[in-house]
Amino acid sequence: MNKTVLVSVFFLLLAGCSEKDKNYYAQHLEEAEAKTQECREELRKATLRQDRRMIDKMKNDVECHVADEVLKEAKKLKEEKERLEREAKIKAELEREQKRIGERYGKLTWQEFIATFAASECAKKPATINEKGKDKKKDRDYECRAMEEMYKQSVKFGKAQLTQVPYEKLLEQKGLYCVDSQTKPSACEVWNESVTELARAIFDKFSFNELLEQEKIYCEGERDASHPACRMWAQFLDERKKNIVKQYMENYEKLKTDYNACVDQVDELRKEDKWEEIVELSAAYPCKYARDARIQLKLGYDGFKNKLK
C-alpha cells in the first residue's frame, strides 16, 4: 500500500479516536455540559466576527452535536424519573387518605355519604393536586381527592341501584331522594340521572309521531306540565325536535325533498281555501322542522310558497 495512503489512514483513525462519542458523554455528563457550552461560545464568537467558515464548522461539528444530544436525552430521562416519583408519591398519599376516609364513612349509605360530601368544604372547592404534586394545601387536597373518589363511587352505586327500579315506580319515588337539595352534589342528582337513563331506554324506541302520542300517557289527568313524568317526556321530545332540525341542516337533499313536498301540499290546500288545515300542516312534522332548518340555514322563509332549488 502507498505510504501516503497509510499515513492518511493513520491520522484519520487518530482523529476518530480523539473524538468523544455518545457513550463516553453519557457517562460523563459534566464534560458533555462543558463541551456544549464551549461549542456555543465558539459559535457565538464566530457569529460576531461573521466568520462564515468557522460558523459552518461549528454547526457541523460532530462532537458538539453528540454532547448536546446526550444532554437533551439525559434531561428527558431525569424529567421522566421525577414524574414517575411524583406519581408514586401522589398515589401513596391518596391510598392512605382513601383508606382513612373509608374507615370513617364506610358504614354510611350512598345517600348519606353524598349528603356528607355536599356539606363539606371539599364540595365547595375541588382538590387541586396537579401532575407536579405542588399544592399550597397539600394535606387538604389529598383528603378532598379521596372524598371526591368516594363521592363518585357513591353516585355509581346509587345509579346501579336506582336503574333496577321500574321507570314509573322510580318517578313516584322522587320525594325520597329530592327532599333537601336538587342540585349537585345530591341524591336528587343521582335520581334524576337514573330516571333519565330509564326514560331514554323507553322513548328512544318510538318514532317521532309515536313519541308525540305519548303525551296522552305522561301529561294528562293528574300529570300536569310540572309532573316529573310529563317533564321527562317533554325533555326527550324537545331533544328529538332539535335532532330532526340538525339532520335536515346536515342533509340538504333530504331537506329539499321534504320541504318541497310541504310546498305542494300547502299549494293544494290554498286552492281550496283550507286555511286552518294549512296552519295545522305548517305546525306538524315534517313541515315545521323543515321550515326551521331552512330558517337556521339563512335561506329565508316565505310561507311554503316557493320550493328549494
DOPA-812303 format. One line per 8 residues: number of its first residue (from 1); their letters; for each residue x negated, y negated, z negated of N, C-alpha, C, CB. Coordinates in pm, whole numbers, plus 50000, padded with zeros to 5 digits. Glycine has a CB too. Example, Ala and Ser with C-alpha at 12.3 -4.5 7.8 and 13.67 -1.06 7.14 Angstrom:
2
1) AS) 48681:50569:49220:48770:50450:49220:48680:50330:49220:48869:50447:49095 | 48715:50225:49292:48633:50106:49286:48710:49997:49213:48592:50060:49428 .
! end
This chain:
309
1) MNKTVLVS) 49915:50119:50000:50000:50000:50000:49911:49875:50000:50096:50000:49876 | 49950:49774:50071:49876:49649:50079:49857:49589:49940:49949:49550:50170 | 49733:49541:49912:49702:49485:49780:49789:49364:49748:49556:49446:49773 | 49817:49287:49852:49900:49167:49831:50040:49205:49783:49910:49084:49961 | 50091:49312:49843:50224:49362:49806:50223:49411:49662:50269:49476:49901 | 50116:49485:49623:50106:49537:49488:50102:49425:49385:49982:49625:49473 | 50027:49323:49416:50017:49209:49324:50152:49141:49309:49913:49108:49373 | 50225:49126:49420:50358:49062:49418:50455:49143:49333:50414:49047:49560 .
9) VFFLLLAG) 50454:49274:49350:50543:49362:49273:50510:49351:49126:50530:49509:49320 | 50376:49346:49095:50334:49336:48955:50391:49211:48888:50181:49336:48945 | 50379:49100:48956:50427:48975:48897:50580:48971:48886:50379:48856:48981 | 50648:49033:48981:50794:49042:48973:50838:49123:48852:50852:49104:49102 | 50770:49236:48831:50802:49319:48715:50771:49245:48586:50725:49452:48721 | 50662:49174:48587:50624:49098:48468:50728:48991:48436:50486:49034:48488 | 50776:48923:48542:50878:48819:48524:51006:48881:48470:50906:48745:48657 | 51040:49001:48525:51163:49067:48481:51154:49108:48335:51191:49189:48566 .
17) CSEKDKNY) 51037:49154:48294:51020:49196:48156:51022:49078:48060:50891:49274:48140 | 50979:48962:48111:50974:48846:48023:51112:48790:47995:50886:48740:48084 | 51210:48816:48082:51347:48767:48061:51415:48848:47951:51430:48776:48192 | 51482:48778:47864:51555:48844:47756:51696:48872:47806:51558:48756:47626 | 51733:49000:47809:51860:49038:47868:51975:49030:47768:51851:49179:47925 | 52092:49075:47812:52214:49066:47732:52204:49146:47602:52332:49115:47812 | 52147:49266:47611:52134:49350:47490:52044:49283:47386:52077:49488:47527 | 51938:49218:47434:51847:49150:47342:51918:49037:47269:51724:49097:47416 .
25) YAQHLEEA) 51984:48952:47346:52051:48837:47285:52169:48878:47197:52099:48741:47394 | 52232:48989:47231:52344:49037:47148:52294:49074:47008:52412:49159:47214 | 52166:49112:46999:52108:49148:46869:52035:49030:46804:52012:49266:46885 | 52023:48920:46877:51952:48801:46827:52035:48677:46861:51807:48790:46888 | 52147:48661:46792:52240:48553:46825:52181:48415:46800:52367:48569:46745 | 52093:48404:46700:52031:48274:46673:51944:48230:46790:51947:48279:46544 | 51873:48327:46851:51792:48295:46967:51881:48261:47087:51697:48413:47001 | 51995:48330:47097:52090:48301:47206:52141:48158:47192:52209:48402:47205 .
33) EAKTQECR) 52169:48117:47068:52215:47981:47042:52106:47881:47079:52254:47965:46893 | 51983:47910:47039:51871:47820:47068:51847:47809:47219:51742:47869:46998 | 51855:47924:47288:51834:47925:47433:51943:47846:47503:51830:48069:47486 | 52066:47862:47459:52178:47789:47521:52161:47639:47503:52312:47835:47461 | 52122:47598:47382:52100:47455:47356:51986:47402:47442:52070:47431:47206 | 51880:47482:47454:51765:47444:47537:51807:47424:47683:51655:47550:47528 | 51887:47517:47733:51933:47510:47872:52021:47386:47894:52011:47637:47911 | 52109:47359:47801:52197:47243:47813:52118:47113:47810:52300:47244:47701 .
41) EELRKATL) 52014:47109:47724:51932:46989:47714:51854:46966:47843:51836:47000:47595 | 51800:47073:47897:51725:47062:48023:51816:47015:48136:51660:47197:48060 | 51938:47070:48139:52034:47030:48242:52075:46884:48225:52158:47122:48239 | 52088:46842:48099:52124:46702:48072:52015:46607:48122:52149:46681:47920 | 51890:46641:48091:51779:46557:48133:51768:46552:48285:51648:46608:48073 | 51783:46668:48349:51775:46673:48496:51885:46590:48559:51783:46819:48545 | 52003:46592:48496:52116:46514:48548:52089:46365:48537:52245:46550:48473 | 52028:46323:48424:51994:46182:48405:51890:46136:48508:51942:46158:48262 .
49) RQDRRMID) 51795:46228:48539:51690:46194:48637:51739:46210:48780:51568:46282:48615 | 51861:46271:48793:51915:46303:48925:51819:46394:49002:51943:46174:49005 | 51760:46487:48925:51667:46584:48983:51747:46703:49037:51560:46631:48877 | 51782:46696:49165:51869:46798:49226:51809:46937:49217:51896:46764:49370 | 51677:46947:49239:51612:47077:49237:51621:47141:49098:51466:47065:49279 | 51595:47061:48994:51599:47113:48858:51742:47145:48816:51536:47012:48761 | 51838:47061:48859:51979:47087:48827:52022:47222:48881:52070:46976:48885 | 51987:47246:49010:52023:47376:49071:51954:47492:49001:51986:47376:49220 .
57) KMKNDVEC) 51828:47468:48962:51753:47574:48894:51818:47611:48761:51607:47529:48871 | 51856:47507:48684:51916:47534:48553:52054:47598:48566:51925:47405:48473 | 52130:47554:48665:52264:47611:48685:52259:47757:48726:52339:47532:48791 | 52147:47796:48791:52133:47934:48840:52040:48018:48752:52082:47933:48983 | 51996:47961:48640:51905:48033:48552:51978:48152:48488:51848:47938:48442 | 51932:48272:48519:51997:48395:48473:51997:48405:48321:51928:48518:48532 | 51882:48374:48261:51871:48388:48116:51963:48290:48044:51725:48366:48072 | 51978:48170:48100:52070:48072:48041:52213:48124:48043:52062:47938:48116 .
65) HVADEVLK) 52252:48179:48155:52387:48233:48169:52410:48351:48074:52413:48276:48314 | 52310:48438:48064:52322:48555:47976:52340:48513:47831:52197:48645:47990 | 52256:48418:47786:52264:48372:47647:52401:48310:47618:52152:48269:47618 | 52448:48228:47713:52579:48162:47696:52692:48264:47692:52604:48060:47808 | 52684:48365:47780:52788:48470:47785:52791:48549:47655:52763:48565:47905 | 52673:48580:47602:52665:48655:47476:52729:48577:47362:52518:48688:47442 | 52704:48447:47356:52762:48363:47251:52915:48359:47260:52706:48221:47259 | 52966:48347:47383:53111:48344:47403:53175:48476:47359:53145:48316:47550 .
73) EAKKLKEE) 53113:48587:47396:53166:48718:47357:53159:48737:47205:53089:48830:47427 | 53050:48690:47146:53035:48701:47000:53142:48619:46929:52895:48655:46956 | 53174:48503:46984:53278:48417:46927:53414:48486:46933:53283:48282:47000 | 53443:48548:47048:53570:48619:47063:53582:48734:46965:53586:48671:47206 | 53472:48810:46951:53472:48924:46858:53492:48876:46714:53341:49003:46870 | 53428:48765:46679:53442:48710:46545:53585:48665:46519:53345:48593:46526 | 53644:48595:46618:53782:48548:46603:53880:48664:46591:53821:48459:46722 | 53856:48770:46670:53943:48888:46664:53932:48957:46529:53909:48987:46777 .
81) KERLEREA) 53810:48966:46478:53788:49027:46347:53859:48947:46238:53637:49036:46317 | 53847:48814:46244:53911:48728:46145:54062:48738:46154:53867:48583:46164 | 54114:48749:46278:54259:48763:46297:54310:48892:46234:54295:48760:46446 | 54239:49001:46257:54280:49130:46201:54274:49127:46048:54192:49243:46255 | 54172:49061:45996:54160:49050:45850:54274:48968:45791:54026:48987:45812 | 54310:48857:45860:54422:48774:45813:54552:48853:45815:54436:48648:45899 | 54575:48925:45926:54698:49003:45938:54706:49111:45831:54709:49066:46077 | 54595:49175:45803:54592:49279:45700:54622:49219:45562:54455:49351:45698 .
89) KIKAELER) 54566:49101:45538:54590:49034:45410:54736:48993:45396:54499:48910:45396 | 54792:48936:45504:54933:48894:45502:55024:49016:45483:54970:48820:45634 | 54992:49125:45553:55072:49246:45542:55070:49299:45399:55020:49354:45639 | 54952:49300:45337:54940:49350:45200:55019:49263:45102:54793:49355:45157 | 55008:49131:45121:55081:49038:45034:55232:49055:45049:55041:48894:45064 | 55276:49070:45175:55420:49088:45200:55470:49218:45140:55449:49086:45351 | 55393:49324:45155:55434:49453:45100:55446:49446:44948:55335:49564:45139 | 55353:49373:44887:55358:49355:44742:55485:49280:44701:55233:49280:44693 .
97) EQKRIGER) 55515:49172:44774:55634:49094:44742:55763:49170:44772:55633:48962:44819 | 55762:49245:44883:55881:49324:44918:55911:49428:44812:55862:49391:45053 | 55807:49488:44757:55826:49586:44651:55886:49520:44527:55692:49655:44615 | 55831:49402:44494:55880:49330:44377:56025:49285:44396:55791:49208:44349 | 56057:49233:44514:56193:49188:44544:56289:49307:44543:56199:49116:44681 | 56242:49421:44597:56325:49541:44599:56358:49589:44459:56256:49650:44677 | 56259:49584:44371:56281:49626:44232:56377:49531:44160:56147:49633:44155 | 56372:49405:44198:56455:49305:44130:56599:49305:44179:56395:49166:44149 .
105) YGKLTWQE) 56618:49322:44310:56753:49308:44368:56806:49437:44431:56752:49200:44472 | 56731:49544:44421:56767:49668:44489:56904:49727:44454:56665:49770:44461 | 56956:49695:44337:57084:49753:44296:57205:49670:44341:57087:49767:44146 | 57181:49556:44402:57291:49472:44449:57351:49529:44577:57243:49327:44473 | 57481:49503:44600:57542:49540:44728:57492:49442:44833:57700:49538:44719 | 57514:49473:44961:57467:49384:45066:57533:49246:45056:57493:49444:45204 | 57663:49244:45015:57731:49115:44998:57668:49035:44884:57881:49137:44971 | 57638:49104:44775:57582:49035:44658:57443:48980:44687:57575:49131:44538 .
113) FIATFAAS) 57362:49057:44762:57228:49005:44790:57235:48887:44886:57140:49115:44849 | 57323:48893:44986:57336:48780:45078:57376:48654:45002:57439:48811:45189 | 57467:48668:44906:57508:48554:44824:57391:48503:44741:57626:48593:44732 | 57311:48594:44688:57193:48557:44609:57092:48483:44695:57128:48681:44545 | 57069:48535:44813:56974:48472:44905:57024:48334:44946:56952:48559:45030 | 57154:48322:44975:57212:48194:45018:57196:48086:44912:57359:48212:45051 | 57197:48127:44785:57185:48030:44675:57040:47998:44640:57256:48083:44552 | 56946:48069:44701:56805:48050:44669:56742:47937:44749:56728:48179:44692 .
121) ECAKKPAT) 56627:47892:44703:56551:47789:44774:56501:47842:44908:56434:47739:44689 | 56482:47973:44916:56431:48034:45039:56526:48016:45156:56404:48182:45017 | 56657:48012:45128:56755:47994:45235:56755:47850:45285:56895:48032:45187 | 56719:47757:45197:56719:47616:45233:56594:47578:45313:56727:47530:45107 | 56483:47645:45283:56358:47616:45353:56289:47748:45387:56265:47526:45267 | 56298:47791:45514:56240:47920:45554:56091:47928:45525:56264:47943:45702 | 56042:48050:45511:55899:48073:45487:55818:48022:45606:55870:48223:45463 | 55697:47974:45579:55615:47916:45685:55479:47983:45698:55597:47768:45661 .
129) INEKGKDK) 55475:48113:45675:55349:48185:45692:55317:48187:45841:55356:48330:45634 | 55202:48132:45879:55164:48136:46020:55056:48240:46042:55116:47998:46067 | 55017:48257:46168:54923:48364:46201:54785:48343:46139:54909:48375:46350 | 54755:48218:46098:54626:48192:46036:54631:48207:45884:54580:48053:46071 | 54752:48229:45832:54767:48250:45689:54739:48126:45606:54677:48360:45645 | 54748:48008:45668:54721:47885:45597:54852:47819:45555:54638:47789:45684 | 54882:47821:45426:55005:47763:45375:54979:47690:45244:55111:47872:45355 | 55043:47575:45231:55026:47495:45109:55090:47565:44989:55088:47355:45127 .
137) KKDRDYEC) 55202:47634:45015:55271:47704:44906:55273:47852:44939:55417:47649:44886 | 55155:47912:44942:55142:48049:44990:55226:48149:44910:54997:48091:44985 | 55220:48141:44775:55294:48236:44694:55443:48228:44721:55267:48212:44546 | 55493:48105:44728:55636:48086:44754:55673:48138:44893:55673:47937:44742 | 55584:48118:44990:55614:48161:45125:55617:48313:45139:55513:48103:45221 | 55526:48381:45070:55528:48528:45074:55655:48580:45008:55404:48586:45004 | 55695:48519:44899:55818:48560:44830:55938:48537:44920:55835:48482:44698 | 55943:48422:44987:56058:48391:45073:56060:48480:45197:56055:48244:45115 .
145) RAMEEMYK) 55942:48511:45251:55940:48602:45366:55998:48738:45326:55795:48618:45421 | 55964:48784:45207:56017:48911:45157:56168:48902:45137:55948:48952:45025 | 56212:48787:45085:56357:48766:45067:56428:48765:45202:56384:48633:44992 | 56367:48700:45300:56426:48694:45434:56438:48832:45496:56343:48603:45525 | 56336:48914:45476:56339:49051:45531:56450:49132:45465:56204:49121:45510 | 56467:49117:45335:56573:49189:45266:56710:49137:45309:56557:49177:45113 | 56718:49007:45336:56844:48949:45387:56879:49010:45522:56832:48794:45398 | 56780:49020:45611:56804:49079:45743:56851:49223:45731:56676:49072:45829 .
153) QSVKFGKA) 56790:49297:45639:56830:49437:45618:56972:49445:45563:56732:49507:45523 | 57008:49350:45478:57144:49346:45421:57246:49318:45530:57153:49239:45311 | 57214:49224:45620:57302:49193:45733:57318:49316:45822:57247:49073:45815 | 57207:49382:45851:57209:49501:45936:57294:49611:45872:57067:49553:45961 | 57277:49632:45742:57354:49735:45671:57502:49698:45669:57301:49753:45528 | 57531:49570:45643:57670:49525:45638:57741:49544:45771:57676:49379:45598 | 57674:49510:45881:57734:49526:46014:57758:49673:46046:57645:49462:46121 | 57661:49757:46009:57677:49901:46033:57799:49954:45959:57551:49978:45990 .
161) QLTQVPYE) 57823:49900:45841:57937:49944:45760:58069:49890:45817:57920:49898:45614 | 58074:49762:45848:58199:49699:45892:58242:49742:46032:58184:49549:45888 | 58147:49770:46118:58186:49811:46254:58244:49952:46258:58064:49802:46347 | 58242:50022:46144:58308:50152:46136:58456:50138:46102:58239:50241:46032 | 58495:50016:46062:58634:49990:46026:58712:49959:46154:58645:49871:45924 | 58836:50012:46171:58916:49981:46289:58935:49829:46303:59053:50051:46280 | 58938:49780:46427:58943:49637:46455:59057:49566:46383:58957:49615:46603 | 59177:49616:46396:59293:49550:46335:59279:49543:46182:59423:49624:46373 .
169) KLLEQKGL) 59229:49651:46125:59214:49655:45980:59106:49557:45934:59179:49797:45933 | 58996:49548:46012:58889:49457:45975:58935:49312:45984:58767:49479:46065 | 59021:49282:46080:59077:49147:46090:59152:49110:45962:59171:49135:46211 | 59226:49206:45910:59305:49181:45789:59217:49164:45665:59403:49296:45767 | 59092:49211:45673:59004:49205:45557:58920:49077:45550:58912:49324:45559 | 58951:48979:45634:58874:48855:45634:58865:48793:45494:58936:48754:45732 | 58974:48797:45422:58978:48738:45289:58879:48801:45192:59115:48749:45233 | 58840:48925:45217:58744:48993:45129:58603:48940:45147:58747:49143:45154 .
177) YCVDSQTK) 58573:48891:45268:58437:48852:45299:58419:48702:45321:58392:48926:45420 | 58527:48631:45340:58517:48487:45370:58587:48403:45264:58578:48458:45507 | 58556:48429:45138:58619:48356:45028:58544:48227:44997:58624:48445:44902 | 58414:48240:44967:58337:48123:44922:58278:48042:45037:58225:48168:44831 | 58206:48111:45127:58137:48039:45234:58156:48110:45367:57989:48025:45202 | 58178:48031:45473:58194:48088:45605:58078:48049:45696:58325:48043:45667 | 57972:47993:45636:57856:47953:45713:57741:48049:45688:57814:47809:45677 | 57634:48032:45761:57515:48114:45742:57435:48063:45623:57428:48114:45870 .
185) PSACEVWN) 57372:48153:45545:57395:48299:45543:57511:48332:45450:57267:48374:45498 | 57595:48424:45490:57709:48464:45407:57763:48598:45454:57820:48356:45410 | 57844:48660:45367:57909:48785:45405:58010:48759:45516:57979:48850:45282 | 58064:48635:45519:58159:48598:45624:58092:48600:45761:58220:48459:45596 | 57968:48560:45764:57891:48565:45889:57883:48708:45940:57749:48507:45867 | 57857:48802:45849:57848:48943:45886:57983:48994:45934:57797:49028:45767 | 58090:48953:45863:58225:48994:45903:58256:48941:46043:58331:48942:45803 | 58224:48816:46069:58253:48755:46198:58178:48824:46311:58218:48606:46195 .
193) ESVTELAR) 58049:48855:46288:57970:48923:46391:58023:49064:46416:57821:48929:46349 | 58069:49129:46311:58122:49266:46324:58254:49265:46401:58141:49330:46185 | 58341:49170:46366:58470:49158:46436:58447:49127:46584:58556:49047:46371 | 58352:49039:46610:58321:49003:46749:58272:49123:46828:58217:48892:46753 | 58188:49204:46766:58137:49324:46832:58249:49422:46864:58031:49392:46743 | 58339:49441:46769:58452:49532:46792:58547:49475:46897:58528:49557:46661 | 58569:49344:46892:58659:49279:46989:58603:49292:47131:58680:49131:46952 | 58473:49274:47144:58412:49284:47277:58432:49423:47336:58262:49250:47269 .
201) AIFDKFSF) 58419:49525:47251:58438:49662:47299:58580:49684:47350:58407:49762:47186 | 58676:49611:47292:58816:49623:47333:58846:49538:47456:58910:49583:47218 | 58812:49409:47448:58851:49314:47553:58774:49330:47683:58834:49175:47503 | 58651:49381:47675:58572:49397:47797:58632:49501:47891:58429:49436:47762 | 58721:49585:47840:58782:49690:47922:58892:49634:48013:58838:49801:47833 | 58943:49515:47979:59055:49457:48053:59009:49373:48171:59140:49374:47960 | 59091:49377:48278:59070:49283:48387:59114:49146:48337:59150:49326:48517 | 59092:49042:48415:59127:48908:48369:59277:48895:48344:59082:48804:48471 .
209) NELLEQEK) 59358:48943:48437:59504:48933:48421:59553:49018:48304:59575:48976:48550 | 59491:49134:48284:59527:49218:48169:59491:49148:48038:59456:49355:48178 | 59377:49078:48039:59335:49005:47920:59434:48893:47888:59195:48948:47939 | 59485:48827:47990:59586:48722:47970:59710:48779:47901:59624:48658:48105 | 59748:48899:47941:59868:48962:47885:59852:48999:47738:59903:49086:47965 | 59729:49007:47690:59705:49043:47550:59750:48933:47454:59557:49072:47529 | 59779:48816:47508:59829:48707:47424:59956:48749:47352:59855:48581:47509 | 60037:48830:47418:60162:48876:47357:60135:48962:47233:60244:48957:47459 .
217) IYCEGERD) 60021:49027:47229:59986:49114:47117:59918:49037:47005:59896:49227:47164 | 59827:48948:47044:59741:48885:46943:59783:48743:46902:59602:48881:46994 | 59874:48681:46975:59907:48541:46945:60056:48513:46935:59847:48451:47050 | 60135:48610:46895:60280:48587:46881:60327:48629:46744:60358:48663:46990 | 60445:48584:46707:60500:48615:46575:60424:48542:46466:60497:48766:46550 | 60381:48615:46366:60307:48555:46255:60164:48517:46293:60305:48651:46136 | 60120:48566:46407:59983:48537:46451:59982:48410:46537:59924:48656:46530 | 59971:48295:46472:59965:48170:46547:59822:48145:46594:60016:48052:46461 .
225) ASHPACRM) 59796:48028:46649:59665:47997:46706:59551:48000:46604:59668:47862:46771 | 59585:47983:46475:59482:47984:46371:59452:48124:46317:59524:47894:46257 | 59534:48222:46356:59514:48358:46307:59386:48417:46367:59637:48448:46343 | 59307:48492:46287:59181:48550:46338:59198:48631:46466:59120:48637:46233 | 59306:48706:46477:59328:48789:46595:59347:48703:46719:59451:48881:46576 | 59426:48595:46704:59452:48506:46817:59327:48427:46854:59567:48410:46784 | 59256:48381:46753:59135:48304:46779:59029:48389:46849:59079:48247:46648 | 59019:48515:46811:58921:48603:46874:58959:48630:47020:58910:48736:46797 .
233) WAQFLDER) 59088:48653:47044:59135:48672:47182:59107:48547:47265:59287:48704:47184 | 59137:48430:47210:59115:48304:47282:58966:48282:47311:59170:48185:47199 | 58882:48323:47219:58737:48309:47237:58689:48392:47356:58662:48352:47110 | 58737:48516:47365:58696:48602:47475:58759:48560:47607:58731:48747:47445 | 58881:48508:47601:58945:48459:47723:58867:48340:47779:59092:48419:47696 | 58829:48249:47691:58752:48132:47734:58617:48174:47792:58731:48035:47616 | 58556:48273:47731:58428:48324:47782:58445:48383:47921:58371:48430:47686 | 58555:48458:47941:58582:48519:48072:58609:48413:48178:58702:48616:48063 .
241) KKNIVKQY) 58681:48307:48141:58710:48198:48235:58581:48132:48283:58802:48093:48170 | 58494:48103:48189:58367:48039:48224:58283:48129:48313:58289:48003:48098 | 58290:48259:48288:58213:48354:48367:58266:48362:48511:58217:48492:48302 | 58399:48353:48527:58459:48355:48661:58411:48235:48741:58613:48357:48652 | 58415:48117:48679:58370:47995:48747:58222:48007:48782:58394:47870:48658 | 58143:48059:48690:57999:48076:48714:57974:48169:48832:57930:48132:48587 | 58049:48278:48841:58033:48372:48952:58069:48308:49085:58118:48496:48929 | 58174:48226:49086:58210:48154:49208:58098:48059:49251:58341:48075:49187 .
249) MENYEKLK) 58040:47990:49153:57934:47894:49184:57809:47963:49238:57899:47814:49061 | 57789:48088:49199:57671:48163:49245:57697:48240:49374:57626:48259:49136 | 57824:48250:49415:57860:48325:49536:57953:48239:49622:57927:48462:49500 | 57894:48157:49708:57974:48061:49785:58072:48132:49879:57883:47969:49866 | 58033:48243:49940:58123:48312:50032:58248:48361:49961:58051:48430:50098 | 58233:48413:49840:58348:48457:49760:58435:48337:49724:58301:48529:49632 | 58371:48226:49687:58445:48104:49655:58524:48057:49777:58350:47994:49607 | 58459:48054:49891:58525:48006:50013:58644:48094:50049:58425:48003:50130 .
257) TDYNACVD) 58627:48226:50039:58735:48318:50073:58857:48297:49983:58686:48463:50061 | 58835:48293:49853:58946:48280:49758:59008:48141:49762:58899:48312:49618 | 58923:48037:49771:58976:47901:49774:59060:47879:49900:58862:47797:49768 | 59011:47925:50014:59085:47908:50140:59216:47986:50141:58999:47951:50258 | 59216:48101:50071:59340:48178:50059:59442:48098:49978:59314:48316:49992 | 59394:48026:49877:59483:47940:49796:59537:47825:49880:59407:47886:49673 | 59453:47770:49967:59497:47662:50056:59612:47711:50144:59379:47610:50144 | 59598:47833:50198:59704:47890:50283:59833:47908:50204:59659:48025:50341 .
265) QVDELRKE) 59823:47959:50083:59943:47982:50001:60011:47850:49964:59907:48060:49873 | 59933:47751:49926:59989:47620:49890:60054:47556:50011:59879:47528:49832 | 59990:47572:50128:60045:47513:50252:60182:47572:50283:59949:47538:50370 | 60197:47703:50266:60326:47767:50291:60432:47717:50192:60313:47919:50281 | 60393:47701:50066:60487:47652:49965:60526:47507:49989:60428:47668:49825 | 60434:47426:50042:60466:47286:50073:60572:47278:50182:60339:47210:50118 | 60560:47366:50279:60657:47366:50390:60798:47392:50339:60619:47471:50494 | 60808:47465:50227:60940:47499:50172:60975:47411:50051:60945:47647:50131 .
273) DKWEEIVE) 60892:47309:50027:60914:47216:49915:60924:47287:49780:61041:47136:49940 | 60843:47389:49762:60843:47463:49634:60733:47407:49543:60823:47617:49658 | 60759:47289:49490:60656:47216:49416:60625:47280:49280:60700:47073:49395 | 60724:47334:49216:60698:47398:49086:60609:47522:49103:60832:47439:49019 | 60635:47594:49213:60552:47712:49239:60409:47673:49276:60613:47797:49351 | 60393:47557:49340:60259:47508:49372:60183:47478:49244:60266:47382:49461 | 60252:47417:49146:60189:47386:49017:60146:47514:48947:60285:47304:48927 | 60235:47615:48949:60204:47742:48884:60086:47812:48951:60328:47835:48886 .
281) LSAAYPCK) 60088:47811:49085:59979:47874:49160:59846:47804:49134:60010:47873:49311 | 59850:47673:49129:59727:47595:49108:59667:47617:48970:59755:47447:49128 | 59751:47655:48875:59705:47675:48737:59672:47821:48707:59810:47626:48640 | 59692:47908:48805:59672:48052:48784:59542:48101:48848:59792:48130:48840 | 59506:48224:48810:59391:48290:48870:59430:48342:49008:59339:48406:48779 | 59347:48326:49112:59211:48272:49107:59201:48124:49145:59122:48352:49199 | 59314:48064:49187:59308:47928:49241:59247:47826:49146:59446:47884:49280 | 59290:47831:49018:59240:47733:48922:59088:47741:48907:59306:47755:48785 .
289) YARDARIQ) 59032:47861:48906:58889:47879:48880:58807:47853:49006:58862:48020:48828 | 58866:47882:49122:58800:47846:49248:58794:47694:49259:58876:47908:49370 | 58902:47626:49219:58904:47480:49219:58800:47424:49123:59044:47428:49182 | 58792:47481:49001:58696:47433:48902:58552:47451:48951:58716:47507:48769 | 58526:47564:49017:58392:47588:49070:58360:47487:49180:58379:47733:49124 | 58459:47458:49265:58439:47360:49373:58404:47224:49314:58565:47350:49462 | 58474:47184:49211:58450:47055:49147:58311:47051:49084:58558:47026:49040 | 58273:47159:49013:58142:47162:48948:58027:47164:49048:58132:47283:48857 .
297) LKLGYDGF) 58055:47216:49168:57955:47214:49275:57952:47080:49347:57982:47327:49374 | 58035:46985:49297:58043:46849:49353:58087:46850:49500:57908:46779:49341 | 58180:46940:49530:58236:46948:49665:58368:46873:49676:58255:47093:49706 | 58408:46808:49566:58532:46733:49566:58653:46824:49552:58544:46651:49694 | 58770:46763:49542:58894:46840:49531:59008:46758:49591:58924:46877:49382 | 59086:46820:49678:59192:46747:49748:59330:46812:49734:59158:46735:49895 | 59348:46885:49624:59479:46945:49602:59511:47061:49695:59584:46842:49617 | 59410:47140:49728:59426:47257:49818:59485:47218:49953:59516:47363:49752 .
305) KNKLK) 59431:47111:50012:59478:47067:50143:59381:47110:50254:59495:46915:50145 | 59252:47107:50225:59152:47140:50328:59066:47258:50284:59063:47018:50358 | 59036:47343:50378:58957:47462:50350:58808:47429:50340:58980:47567:50456 | 58738:47514:50267:58593:47504:50259:58534:47561:50389:58538:47579:50133 | 58428:47504:50433:58365:47549:50557:58239:47631:50527:58329:47428:50646 .
! end
